[in-house]
Structures are given as C-alpha cells and as structure tokens.
C-alpha cells in the first residue's frame, strides 16, 4: 500500500491544478482591478467633458 502511494501521482496533479487555477484567478483579478480603474477614469473624463459643453 505504501509503495502504491509513492507511485501514484493523482493527488500531486490535483494540487498542481489547484495552484494553477489560484494563480490564474489572482492574475485575472489584478488585471480587472487595473482595467476597471482606467475605464472608470475614461467615463469620468467623458462625463466631465459633456457637462462642460452643455
């Protein structure tokens, strides 16, 4: 039984996939945070420009 546990890599593969998913999630969250701020700034500038022209 102990030899089978040493040879099988299913648990290790599952952990690796879990770590990859967590890393991808962190990257996506950070990108959305940065892009969200930039998009908000664009909308604020457009809104300010529209208010000043009317």
Protein Blocks (a to p, Z undefined) as FASTA:
>chain_A
ZZmmmmpcklmmmmmmmmmmmmmmmmmmmmmmmmmmmmmmmmmmmmmmmmmmZZ
